[in-house]
Amino acid sequence: MTKHIFRCLSFCLCMIISNYVHAASVLGGNLELISRSSTTNGKFRLLLHVYYDKSGGAPTSSDDNLKVGIFQKSNNALKASLTLKASSLTGKDVPFNNQDCANSQQLGILQVDYESDFVVSSADYADAGGYYVVVEKCCRANVTNISSPTSTGALFYLEFPALKQSGNEFYNSSPEFHAIIGAYICKGQAFSYDFGASDRDNDQLSYALVTPYKGSSTSSNSNPPPTGSGSYATVSWAGGSSATAQIPGSPALSVNASGILSVTASTVGTYLFCVEVTEKRNGVTIGKTRRDFVLKVIDCSAAVSATPVISDASGSPISTGTVCKNGYIDLSTTANSNYTYQWQKDGLNIAGATESKVKAEGAGTYTVLVSAKNGCGLPKASSNVTLTERPGLDLYLSHVYRDACTKFLLNVKENPPGSTFQETDFLYTWYIDGVKQTKTFNGIQYDITNFAVDEFPLPTQAQKIEYTVTLRNAATGANNCTYILKKTIDYPTQPNATLTTSSGLTDYCDSDDFVISALNSSDFDYVWSKNNAIMPNEKSNSIKVRDLGTNTFQLKVSTVSGCTKTSDITVTGTASTPVTFSLDPICLPTTATIDLTKFVNPYDAGGVFKDSRGTTLTSTTINPTTYGAGSYDITYTFGANAGCQSKATATLKIGAAPVFTLSPDVAIQAGESTTLTSSLATSTNLADYTLLWSPATGLSEVNTPVTVATPSQSTNYALKVTDNATQCADEKIVKVFVSGKIVNTFTPNEDGINDFWDLSDITTSFPNASVKLFNRWGNEVFTTNDYASNPFKGLIDDKEVKSSTYYYVIEIRKDWPTLTGYLTVIK
């Protein structure tokens, strides 16, 4: 089992067959999601098989380019949108077991196949809940058992699992329903129909009847862009049908564990039904698929008169026999031009086995169903023929593409390789899509392109062709084995290794962004070589080249099919002259100009300066003031060596001095402290600056916007602020004046102790200091410019004051801030 990526698929295939058909009516369809690689997770082909009412005419261009949505199950979010394109809108007919009856009942099915290849990243599709695909198409044809069928749409639905689970890649392909075969039901007669599916990964499948989806498409909007939903709208049952009796009868429609439908219908009509397939791996559900279909119940009359008898190749009736491993035997029944035939193996129709003879491939139980061509009736079944396996050669067909996938070889091979198989022991007959070819080969290998196109055509982009070879022993004998080997070939993706350069030339300079590239495709793998040495780190469709001298680069492009193509290109790289260019930061304001030639090494007068504003400079001298503050790239270019341009870019950083303010000058008394503050204390981009207070003496911090100063003497403190990006700086000064101590109480009671306000610490150094006192009402009550001769003794207008508090203002010097505070007189 190939461990492929997709987990659960749930696809809805809807078919309707009716007496009254309508143009472009949708009879049904189903989605398939197939992994295109067992080694690269995420490469997929999405297929949609849509079945249209043949009598209503072929679909038109409006039925092409169908919109697809891929959604995440856990939140119904859109993950991707795709478009499905029809391989051919003319389609192909779906055969009926009794075509004459089908024609009389106006039953006709036209199959149109749509597809799209896409690639996703498994890391983007790792949600444990999985994902689903939706396509909507309106409208259905007329049926008996749902309401308003001709205005009801069909919703095709497919679920798939996470592509990465528990850290590991999860590979999976969807189940694929068996081919649709046209059929009808005879009223009152037991009927069975193969509605099973196969799984490339050998996952376990189970089946159940469910109500079909209808979605939201309408006749005026037949293919709307899909929307995500956890619960899509379903059809409304009518005419006595229900989810448990979708085709009424005794018994009503049912499906068994192998996907075989059975019913004994009780009422004539056309009936829609739906089967859901659950996919499990190791007992865990990993997906669900849906398929709708319609079967018509009719009154039948015509019947085959005799029970058919099966004979072997000698013409003798047979009930048991043997068949070699990988072999076949010829079985037949009596041929009658009035009858049609359908062979079955283990109860399932054998596709294409509609003649009176068949090649019975492998062990199993074989039956032939014979129907009358004229009229409608149930076929009559022969007795069973049981074939058991006997030893034989383990042979298979393999194919190898060559010559860039324009031709391929088909080979008969033995597994495991050995000497048991001798090609000369057999005669070979080849078939293409079941049609016997005109040549019989005495060898096992042939080159398809060596033959006429009409005899051995290669698949085109829209084709899948089945090649078959039968092997018969050249010698006769009852125990000789006959083998039949089959291989389906579809159109191989063609590798494209055509190389181009980014400049269109093969010469380049090492300073160029020179790129060699090929067509970019998710279907391709790329291997680059330089002068025949593989470049292991180059795995994309392009490489950037800076190598000097002449070198040959080779590219090998491979496809998933194993097709390869190789191309090479020879290019020559020339070195440019190395040049250096750098500029020092500039701070505004400035009157200086910059001579750019002084900063380039080497400088060539033929060179050109161009700034990041797109301006080619006409002078090699620039004025920073005309640019203003900011950062500007200036590029210098000149051609020196063989025309190769040398180029260097310097960044001119023009800055302005930081703008800030400081708290005003302040006067304090000796021993006191004061807080010095800059406006940067509230800045939101303080990290852009470097701060430094000086001198550091008496400061609590020197690198912060706020510091506490406790100087022992008057000091001028400077704050320098530097812009870290431009290194532009500014410095501002705040003065802290330190005076003597000011006494704030005295007791004028004439006891000779503290009888006046003592300001000797100030007036000794500053005898002309201005001293003023104000009462609580703001009235000036004392003033002097000669305090030593006229101290305050607690007298106002020669009257003693009572105990009170006064506000003082002392101006030591005109260029100092004033000293203020409160004085308390105690009596």
C-alpha positions in Angstrom: 0.0 0.0 0.0 1.4 3.3 -1.0 1.3 5.6 2.0 -0.1 8.7 0.5 -1.0 12.0 1.9 -4.6 12.5 2.0 -6.7 11.1 4.8 -10.3 11.2 4.2 -12.2 11.9 1.1 -15.8 12.4 0.9 -17.1 12.9 -2.5 -20.6 13.3 -3.8 -21.5 11.9 -7.2 -25.0 12.7 -8.3 -26.8 11.0 -11.3 -30.2 11.4 -12.6 -31.9 9.6 -15.4 -35.4 10.7 -16.4 -38.2 10.4 -18.9 -38.1 14.1 -19.3 -34.6 15.3 -19.9 -33.4 18.9 -20.0 -30.5 20.5 -21.8 -27.3 20.6 -19.8 -28.9 18.7 -16.9 -26.5 17.2 -14.5 -27.0 13.5 -13.9 -24.3 13.2 -11.3 -20.5 13.1 -10.7 -17.8 12.2 -8.3 -14.5 13.7 -7.1 -11.2 11.8 -6.8 -8.0 13.1 -5.2 -4.9 11.2 -6.3 -1.4 11.6 -4.9 1.0 12.0 -7.8 4.2 11.1 -5.8 5.1 8.6 -3.2 8.2 10.6 -2.2 7.1 14.3 -2.4 4.1 15.0 -0.1 1.6 17.4 -1.4 1.5 16.8 -5.1 -2.1 15.9 -6.2 -4.4 15.6 -9.1 -8.0 16.5 -8.4 -10.5 14.8 -10.8 -14.2 15.4 -11.2 -16.3 13.0 -13.3 -19.6 14.7 -14.2 -22.4 12.8 -15.9 -24.7 14.8 -18.1 -28.0 13.8 -19.8 -27.0 12.8 -23.3 -30.3 13.5 -24.9 -30.2 17.0 -23.6 -27.1 17.8 -25.7 -23.4 18.3 -24.9 -22.3 20.8 -22.3 -21.3 24.2 -23.5 -18.3 26.4 -22.6 -20.3 27.7 -19.6 -20.0 24.2 -18.1 -16.2 24.4 -18.1 -13.7 25.9 -15.7 -15.6 24.8 -12.6 -14.8 26.6 -9.3 -13.4 24.5 -6.4 -12.9 25.3 -2.8 -10.6 23.5 -0.3 -11.6 24.1 3.4 -10.3 23.3 6.9 -12.8 21.2 8.8 -12.1 22.6 12.2 -13.2 26.2 11.3 -14.5 25.9 7.7 -11.8 28.5 6.6 -10.9 28.6 2.9 -7.5 27.1 2.3 -7.3 27.2 -1.5 -9.3 27.9 -4.6 -8.8 25.9 -7.8 -10.4 25.6 -11.3 -11.2 22.3 -12.9 -10.9 22.2 -16.7 -12.6 19.7 -18.9 -10.4 17.4 -21.0 -13.2 17.5 -23.6 -16.7 18.9 -23.4 -17.9 16.4 -26.0 -17.4 13.6 -23.4 -17.8 9.9 -23.9 -20.9 7.6 -23.7 -21.5 5.4 -20.7 -22.6 2.0 -21.9 -25.8 0.1 -20.8 -26.0 -3.6 -20.4 -29.0 -3.5 -22.8 -28.5 -0.5 -25.0 -31.6 -1.2 -27.0 -33.8 -1.0 -23.9 -31.9 2.1 -22.8 -32.6 3.8 -26.2 -36.3 2.9 -26.0 -36.4 4.5 -22.5 -34.5 7.6 -23.6 -31.7 6.7 -21.2 -28.3 8.2 -22.1 -25.3 9.3 -20.1 -22.5 11.5 -21.3 -19.3 11.5 -19.1 -17.1 14.6 -19.0 -13.9 14.5 -17.0 -12.4 17.6 -15.4 -9.0 17.8 -13.7 -6.5 20.1 -12.0 -2.9 19.4 -10.7 -1.9 21.3 -7.7 0.8 21.3 -5.0 0.4 22.2 -1.3 2.8 22.2 1.7 2.2 19.5 4.2 3.1 22.0 6.9 0.1 24.1 5.9 -2.2 21.2 6.0 -1.5 19.7 9.4 -4.7 20.4 11.3 -5.8 17.2 13.0 -9.5 17.7 12.0 -8.7 17.3 8.3 -9.9 19.1 5.2 -12.6 18.9 2.5 -13.1 19.8 -1.2 -16.4 21.2 -2.6 -17.7 21.7 -6.1 -21.3 22.9 -6.8 -23.2 22.4 -10.1 -26.8 23.0 -11.0 -29.2 21.7 -12.0 -30.4 18.1 -11.7 -32.7 16.3 -14.1 -36.2 15.3 -13.3 -36.6 12.5 -10.7 -39.6 11.0 -8.8 -38.4 11.1 -5.2 -37.2 14.6 -4.4 -38.9 18.0 -4.4 -38.3 20.5 -7.3 -35.6 18.3 -8.9 -35.0 20.5 -12.0 -34.1 23.5 -9.8 -32.1 21.5 -7.3 -28.3 21.5 -7.5 -25.7 18.8 -6.9 -22.8 19.3 -4.4 -19.8 17.1 -5.0 -17.9 16.6 -1.7 -14.6 15.0 -0.7 -12.8 14.9 2.7 -9.1 14.3 3.2 -6.9 14.1 6.3 -4.0 16.2 7.6 -0.9 15.8 5.4 1.3 15.8 8.5 0.4 13.8 11.6 2.5 13.6 14.8 5.3 15.2 12.9 5.3 12.6 10.1 4.2 12.9 6.5 0.8 11.2 5.9 0.3 9.9 2.4 -3.2 8.9 1.0 -5.2 8.8 -2.1 -9.0 8.9 -2.1 -11.1 5.8 -2.8 -12.1 5.5 -6.5 -15.6 4.3 -7.3 -16.0 1.5 -9.9 -16.9 2.7 -13.4 -20.5 3.7 -13.9 -22.4 1.2 -16.1 -25.8 2.2 -17.4 -28.6 0.1 -15.8 -32.3 0.0 -15.1 -34.5 -1.8 -12.6 -37.4 -4.1 -13.6 -40.4 -3.5 -11.3 -41.0 -6.5 -9.0 -37.8 -8.3 -9.9 -34.7 -8.6 -7.7 -31.9 -6.2 -8.8 -28.3 -5.8 -7.8 -25.7 -3.2 -8.8 -22.0 -2.7 -8.2 -21.6 0.6 -6.2 -18.3 -0.4 -4.6 -15.0 1.4 -4.7 -11.3 0.5 -4.7 -8.5 2.1 -2.7 -4.9 2.5 -3.9 -3.7 2.3 -0.3 -5.6 -0.8 0.5 -7.5 1.0 3.2 -10.7 -0.6 4.6 -14.0 0.6 3.1 -17.5 0.4 4.4 -20.8 1.7 2.9 -24.1 3.3 4.1 -27.1 5.0 2.5 -27.4 8.7 3.3 -29.4 11.7 2.0 -27.7 13.5 -1.0 -26.4 17.1 -0.7 -27.9 19.8 -2.9 -25.8 22.8 -1.9 -26.7 26.4 -2.9 -26.3 26.4 -6.7 -29.2 27.7 -8.8 -30.2 27.8 -12.4 -29.0 31.4 -12.6 -25.8 30.7 -10.7 -24.9 27.1 -11.6 -21.4 27.0 -10.3 -21.0 29.5 -7.5 -17.7 29.9 -5.6 -17.9 27.3 -2.8 -18.3 28.4 0.8 -17.2 26.4 3.8 -19.9 24.7 6.0 -20.1 22.1 8.6 -23.6 21.1 7.4 -24.5 21.5 3.7 -28.1 21.6 2.6 -29.6 18.2 1.5 -32.4 17.4 -0.9 -36.0 17.1 0.2 -37.5 13.7 -0.2 -40.8 13.2 -1.9 -43.0 10.5 -3.5 -42.8 8.2 -0.6 -39.0 8.0 -0.5 -36.9 8.7 2.6 -33.4 8.3 3.8 -34.1 4.6 4.7 -36.3 3.9 1.7 -34.7 5.9 -1.1 -36.0 3.4 -3.7 -39.2 1.9 -2.2 -39.7 -1.8 -2.5 -39.8 -5.1 -0.7 -37.1 -5.1 0.2 -36.2 -1.4 -0.3 -32.9 -0.3 -1.5 -29.9 -1.4 0.6 -26.1 -1.6 0.3 -23.9 -4.4 1.7 -20.4 -4.5 3.1 -18.9 -4.8 -0.4 -20.9 -1.8 -1.9 -23.4 -4.0 -3.8 -26.8 -2.4 -4.0 -29.9 -4.5 -4.0 -33.6 -3.8 -4.2 -36.9 -5.3 -5.4 -38.7 -2.1 -6.5 -42.4 -1.7 -6.1 -43.1 1.5 -8.0 -42.2 2.7 -11.5 -40.2 6.0 -11.5 -36.7 7.5 -11.4 -35.0 7.5 -8.0 -32.1 9.4 -6.6 -30.1 7.8 -3.9 -26.7 8.3 -2.2 -24.1 6.0 -0.7 -21.4 7.2 1.8 -18.2 5.3 1.9 -16.1 5.4 5.1 -12.3 4.8 4.7 -10.3 3.4 7.6 -6.7 2.7 8.1 -5.6 0.4 11.0 -9.2 0.6 12.3 -9.2 4.4 12.4 -11.5 6.4 10.2 -9.5 8.6 7.8 -12.1 9.6 5.3 -15.6 9.5 3.9 -16.8 9.6 0.3 -20.2 10.2 -1.1 -21.7 9.1 -4.4 -25.2 10.0 -5.7 -26.9 8.1 -8.5 -30.3 7.6 -10.1 -31.8 4.4 -11.3 -35.0 4.1 -13.3 -37.7 1.5 -12.4 -39.6 0.3 -15.5 -42.1 -2.4 -16.4 -40.2 -5.3 -18.1 -41.5 -7.9 -20.5 -38.7 -9.2 -22.8 -36.8 -12.2 -21.5 -34.1 -14.7 -22.6 -35.7 -18.1 -23.3 -32.9 -20.4 -22.2 -30.4 -20.3 -19.4 -26.9 -19.6 -20.9 -24.2 -22.2 -20.7 -20.5 -21.4 -20.3 -17.9 -23.4 -22.3 -14.1 -23.5 -22.3 -11.8 -22.9 -25.3 -12.6 -26.4 -26.6 -16.3 -25.7 -26.7 -17.1 -28.0 -23.7 -19.4 -26.9 -20.9 -17.4 -26.0 -17.8 -18.3 -25.5 -14.1 -14.8 -25.7 -12.6 -11.3 -25.2 -13.9 -7.9 -23.8 -13.2 -6.1 -20.7 -14.3 -2.4 -19.9 -14.0 -1.2 -17.1 -11.7 -1.3 -13.9 -13.8 -3.0 -16.0 -16.5 -6.3 -16.4 -18.2 -8.5 -18.9 -19.9 -11.1 -18.3 -22.7 -14.7 -18.7 -21.7 -17.7 -18.4 -24.0 -21.4 -18.9 -24.3 -23.6 -19.3 -27.4 -23.6 -16.2 -29.6 -26.9 -14.8 -30.6 -27.3 -11.5 -32.5 -30.6 -10.9 -30.6 -28.9 -10.9 -27.3 -26.6 -8.7 -25.3 -24.0 -10.0 -22.9 -22.4 -8.9 -19.6 -19.8 -11.1 -17.9 -19.2 -10.9 -14.2 -16.5 -12.0 -11.8 -17.4 -12.6 -8.1 -20.7 -10.8 -8.7 -19.2 -7.6 -10.2 -19.4 -6.6 -13.9 -16.2 -7.0 -15.8 -15.7 -3.7 -17.6 -15.9 -4.1 -21.4 -16.8 -7.8 -21.2 -20.0 -7.4 -23.3 -19.5 -10.1 -26.0 -20.3 -13.8 -26.0 -16.7 -14.7 -25.0 -14.3 -13.4 -22.4 -10.8 -13.9 -21.2 -11.3 -15.0 -17.6 -8.4 -13.4 -15.7 -7.4 -15.0 -12.4 -9.2 -17.2 -9.9 -12.8 -16.4 -9.1 -16.4 -17.2 -9.8 -17.5 -16.2 -13.4 -21.1 -15.7 -14.6 -22.5 -14.3 -17.9 -25.8 -12.3 -18.0 -27.7 -12.5 -21.2 -30.4 -10.0 -22.1 -32.8 -9.6 -25.1 -31.9 -6.7 -27.4 -35.5 -6.0 -28.3 -37.6 -4.8 -25.3 -36.7 -4.5 -21.7 -36.2 -7.3 -19.3 -33.9 -8.6 -16.6 -30.9 -10.5 -17.9 -30.8 -14.3 -17.4 -27.7 -15.5 -15.5 -25.7 -18.6 -16.4 -24.5 -21.1 -13.8 -21.3 -20.2 -12.0 -17.9 -21.3 -13.2 -15.3 -21.4 -10.5 -11.7 -21.1 -11.4 -8.9 -21.9 -9.0 -5.3 -20.7 -9.3 -2.4 -23.0 -10.2 1.3 -22.0 -10.3 2.5 -19.8 -13.1 5.0 -17.1 -13.9 4.8 -13.9 -12.0 4.8 -11.6 -15.0 4.0 -7.9 -15.3 4.3 -5.0 -17.8 6.6 -2.2 -17.1 7.2 1.0 -19.1 10.2 3.3 -19.4 10.0 6.7 -20.9 12.9 7.9 -23.0 13.9 10.7 -25.3 12.4 13.4 -23.1 9.1 11.4 -22.8 8.4 11.5 -26.5 8.5 7.7 -26.7 8.6 4.8 -24.3 9.3 1.1 -24.1 6.9 -1.5 -22.8 8.5 -4.6 -21.4 7.3 -8.0 -20.1 9.2 -8.7 -16.9 9.3 -11.4 -14.3 9.1 -10.8 -10.6 11.6 -11.5 -9.2 13.9 -11.5 -12.2 15.1 -15.0 -13.1 15.6 -17.5 -15.8 12.2 -19.2 -15.6 10.7 -16.9 -18.2 11.9 -17.5 -21.7 10.6 -15.1 -24.3 10.9 -17.6 -27.2 8.4 -19.9 -25.4 5.5 -17.5 -26.1 3.6 -15.8 -28.9 2.4 -12.3 -28.2 -0.7 -10.4 -29.2 -1.0 -6.7 -28.3 -4.2 -4.7 -27.6 -4.7 -1.0 -27.2 -7.8 0.0 -25.2 -9.1 -3.5 -25.9 -8.6 -3.3 -29.7 -6.5 -6.1 -31.0 -3.6 -4.9 -33.0 -2.7 -6.1 -36.5 0.8 -7.4 -35.5 1.7 -10.4 -33.5 5.1 -10.3 -32.0 7.6 -13.1 -31.3 9.4 -10.9 -28.7 8.4 -9.1 -25.5 9.7 -5.6 -26.1 8.7 -3.0 -28.6 9.1 0.7 -29.1 5.7 2.3 -29.6 7.2 5.1 -31.7 8.5 2.6 -34.2 5.0 2.0 -35.4 2.3 3.9 -37.2 0.4 6.4 -35.0 -2.9 4.8 -35.8 -1.6 1.5 -34.7 0.3 2.5 -31.5 -0.6 6.0 -30.6 1.0 7.8 -27.7 -1.4 9.2 -25.1 -2.2 12.8 -25.6 -2.6 15.3 -22.8 -6.3 14.3 -22.5 -5.9 10.5 -22.8 -5.3 7.5 -20.7 -4.6 4.4 -22.8 -4.6 0.8 -21.6 -2.1 -1.5 -23.3 -2.6 -5.2 -23.0 -0.5 -8.2 -24.2 -1.5 -11.8 -24.2 1.1 -14.6 -24.0 0.4 -18.1 -25.3 2.8 -20.9 -25.1 4.2 -21.7 -28.5 4.0 -25.4 -27.7 0.5 -26.9 -27.1 -0.5 -28.8 -24.0 -3.3 -28.9 -21.5 -1.1 -27.5 -18.7 0.4 -24.7 -20.7 -0.4 -21.3 -19.3 -1.8 -18.3 -21.1 -1.1 -14.9 -19.6 -2.7 -11.5 -19.9 -0.8 -8.4 -18.8 -2.2 -4.8 -18.7 -0.7 -1.4 -18.3 -2.5 2.0 -18.3 -0.4 4.8 -19.6 -1.5 8.5 -19.3 0.1 11.5 -20.8 3.5 12.0 -19.2 4.4 15.5 -18.0 7.1 16.7 -20.4 10.3 18.0 -18.9 11.5 21.4 -20.0 15.2 22.2 -19.5 15.4 25.2 -21.8 17.8 27.7 -20.2 17.6 31.5 -20.3 19.6 34.2 -18.6 18.2 37.3 -16.8 19.9 39.6 -19.2 19.4 37.6 -22.3 23.2 37.5 -22.7 25.9 35.0 -21.8 28.4 37.6 -20.7 28.1 39.3 -17.3 30.0 41.2 -14.7 30.4 39.9 -11.2 28.6 42.9 -9.8 25.5 42.0 -11.9 22.5 40.0 -10.6 23.0 37.4 -13.3 20.6 34.5 -13.1 20.3 31.3 -15.2 16.8 29.8 -15.1 14.5 27.2 -16.6 10.7 26.8 -16.5 9.5 26.7 -12.9 7.1 23.7 -12.2 6.1 21.8 -9.2 6.2 18.7 -11.4 9.9 19.0 -12.0 13.0 18.1 -10.0 16.2 20.1 -10.8 19.8 19.0 -10.6 22.5 21.7 -11.5 26.1 21.0 -12.4 29.0 23.3 -13.1 31.6 22.1 -15.5 30.1 18.5 -15.0 30.4 18.7 -11.2 27.0 18.5 -9.4 26.0 21.5 -7.3 24.3 19.7 -4.4 22.7 22.8 -2.8 21.1 24.1 -6.0 17.6 22.4 -6.3 15.4 25.1 -7.7 14.7 26.2 -11.3 17.3 29.0 -11.2 20.7 29.8 -9.9 22.5 33.1 -9.3 26.0 33.2 -11.0 29.0 35.3 -9.9 31.8 33.0 -11.1 34.6 34.7 -13.0 35.9 33.3 -16.2 34.1 30.9 -18.6 32.0 28.2 -17.1 29.5 25.7 -18.4 26.4 25.1 -16.4 24.2 22.0 -16.9 20.6 21.4 -15.8 18.9 18.0 -15.6 15.1 18.2 -15.3 13.2 15.1 -14.1 9.5 14.5 -13.8 7.5 12.2 -11.5 7.2 9.8 -14.4 10.9 9.4 -14.6 11.3 11.5 -17.8 14.4 13.6 -18.0 15.9 16.3 -20.2 19.3 18.0 -20.0 20.5 21.4 -21.3 23.6 23.4 -20.8 24.8 26.9 -21.3 28.3 28.5 -21.3 28.7 31.9 -19.8 31.6 34.2 -19.1 32.0 36.4 -16.0 34.2 39.4 -15.8 35.5 41.1 -12.6 34.7 44.7 -11.9 37.1 47.0 -10.1 36.7 46.9 -6.4 35.6 50.3 -5.0 35.0 51.6 -1.4 32.8 54.5 -0.5 31.8 55.6 3.0 30.7 58.9 4.5 30.9 60.4 8.0 27.7 61.6 9.8 26.9 65.3 9.6 25.1 67.4 12.1 23.0 70.4 11.4 23.3 73.3 11.5 26.5 73.4 9.5 28.0 75.6 6.8 30.4 72.8 5.7 30.0 71.0 2.3 31.1 67.5 1.4 33.5 66.7 -1.4 32.4 63.1 -2.3 35.5 62.4 -4.3 37.5 62.4 -1.1 35.6 59.4 0.2 35.7 57.2 -2.9 38.7 54.8 -3.5 39.5 54.7 -6.3 37.8 57.7 -7.8 37.3 57.9 -11.5 36.3 61.3 -13.1 34.0 59.4 -15.4 32.0 58.0 -12.5 28.5 59.1 -11.5 27.0 59.9 -8.1 23.3 59.2 -7.6 21.3 59.7 -4.4 18.4 57.7 -3.1 16.0 60.4 -4.2 16.7 59.3 -7.8 18.8 62.4 -8.5 21.9 62.2 -10.5 24.3 64.6 -8.9 25.8 67.2 -11.3 28.5 68.2 -8.8 30.8 66.0 -6.7 30.3 68.5 -3.8 27.1 68.5 -1.8 25.6 70.8 0.8 24.0 68.8 3.7 21.7 71.7 4.5 19.9 71.2 1.2 19.1 67.6 2.1 17.9 68.2 5.7 18.0 65.7 8.5 17.6 62.1 7.4 19.5 59.1 6.0 20.4 59.2 2.3 22.1 56.5 0.2 24.5 57.8 -2.4 25.7 55.4 -5.1 28.9 55.8 -7.1 29.1 53.9 -10.4 31.8 53.8 -13.0 32.9 51.5 -15.7 36.5 50.4 -15.7 37.3 46.7 -16.5 35.9 45.6 -19.9 32.9 47.8 -19.5 31.9 46.1 -16.2 30.4 48.7 -13.8 31.9 49.1 -10.4 29.4 50.3 -7.8 29.5 51.2 -4.2 26.9 52.8 -1.9 27.5 55.0 1.1 24.9 56.1 3.6 24.9 59.8 4.4 23.4 60.4 7.8 22.4 64.0 8.4 21.3 64.7 11.9 20.1 67.7 14.0 21.1 68.4 17.6 18.7 66.9 20.0 16.1 69.3 21.3 15.6 69.5 25.1 15.3 71.9 28.0 16.6 71.9 31.6 14.9 73.1 34.8 15.8 76.7 35.7 18.8 77.8 37.7 18.2 77.3 41.4 19.7 78.6 44.7 19.9 76.4 47.7 21.3 76.7 51.2 24.5 74.8 52.1 23.8 71.2 52.8 20.6 71.1 50.9 19.8 69.1 47.7 17.8 70.0 44.5 16.5 68.0 41.7 17.7 68.8 38.2 15.3 67.8 35.4 15.5 67.7 31.6 12.5 67.6 29.2 13.7 64.1 28.1 12.3 62.7 31.3 8.9 62.3 29.5 10.4 61.2 26.1 9.1 57.9 24.6 12.3 57.4 22.6 14.8 57.9 25.4 16.8 54.9 24.2 17.7 56.8 21.0 20.0 59.1 23.1 23.0 59.0 25.3 22.9 61.4 28.3 25.9 62.6 30.4 25.8 65.1 33.4 29.0 66.8 34.4 30.7 67.5 36.6 29.7 64.3 38.5 30.6 65.8 41.9 27.5 66.1 44.1 25.2 64.3 41.6 23.2 61.1 42.3 23.1 60.0 38.6 25.0 61.1 35.6 23.3 59.2 32.7 19.6 59.9 33.4 17.3 62.7 32.5 16.7 63.5 36.2 19.4 63.7 38.9 19.7 65.1 42.4 22.4 67.7 43.1 23.9 68.3 46.5 26.9 70.6 45.8 29.1 72.0 48.5 29.5 75.2 46.6 27.8 76.9 43.7 28.2 74.7 40.6 27.3 74.9 36.9 26.0 71.5 35.9 26.0 70.6 32.1 23.9 67.9 30.4 25.2 66.6 27.1 22.6 64.7 24.9 23.9 62.7 21.9 21.7 61.2 19.2 22.9 57.6 18.9 22.0 57.3 15.2 23.8 60.5 14.0 26.1 61.2 16.9 24.8 64.8 16.8 24.8 66.3 20.3 23.8 69.4 22.3 24.8 70.6 25.8 22.9 72.8 28.2 23.8 74.2 31.6 21.8 74.6 34.8 23.3 76.7 37.7 23.0 75.6 41.3 23.9 78.5 43.7 24.8 77.6 47.3 24.4 80.2 50.0 25.0 80.1 53.8 22.5 78.7 56.2 19.3 80.7 56.9 18.0 80.6 60.5 14.2 80.2 60.4 13.3 81.1 64.1 14.3 83.6 66.8 13.0 84.8 70.2 13.1 88.6 70.6 12.6 88.6 74.4 15.7 90.7 75.3 17.3 87.9 77.3 20.5 88.4 75.2 20.0 85.1 73.5 18.7 84.8 70.0 17.1 88.2 70.2 17.3 88.9 66.4 17.1 87.1 63.1 20.7 86.0 62.5 21.7 86.1 58.8 25.4 86.4 59.4 26.1 83.3 57.2 24.8 85.3 54.2 25.6 88.9 55.0 29.2 88.2 55.8 29.8 87.3 52.2 27.1 89.4 50.7 26.6 92.5 52.9 24.4 94.1 50.2 21.9 91.3 50.0 18.3 92.4 49.7 16.1 91.0 52.6 12.3 91.3 52.6 9.6 90.0 55.0 5.9 89.6 54.2 3.1 88.9 56.6 0.4 86.3 56.1 -1.7 88.9 54.1 1.2 89.5 51.7 2.1 92.9 53.0 5.7 93.8 53.1 6.7 94.5 56.7 10.5 94.6 56.5 13.1 95.5 53.9 16.8 96.3 53.9 19.9 96.2 51.6 22.2 96.5 54.7 21.1 93.8 57.0 24.3 93.8 59.1 23.5 97.4 60.2 19.7 96.9 60.3 18.8 93.4 61.4 15.2 92.3 62.1 14.6 92.3 65.9 10.9 91.5 65.9 9.9 95.2 65.6 7.5 96.6 63.0 7.1 100.3 63.1 9.0 100.2 66.5 6.3 98.0 67.9 7.0 94.5 69.1 5.3 91.8 67.1 3.5 88.9 68.6 4.4 85.3 67.8 3.8 84.9 64.1 5.2 83.4 60.9 6.5 85.5 58.0 7.5 84.8 54.4 11.0 85.9 53.4 12.6 86.8 50.0 16.4 87.2 50.0 18.1 88.3 46.9 21.8 87.6 47.4 22.9 88.8 44.0 21.1 90.1 40.9 22.3 87.1 38.9 21.2 84.6 41.5 17.8 83.1 42.0 16.2 84.4 45.1 16.1 82.5 48.4 12.6 82.1 49.9 11.2 80.5 53.0 9.4 81.0 56.3 10.6 82.7 59.5 8.9 82.1 62.8 9.0 84.7 65.6 8.5 83.2 69.0 7.6 85.4 72.0 
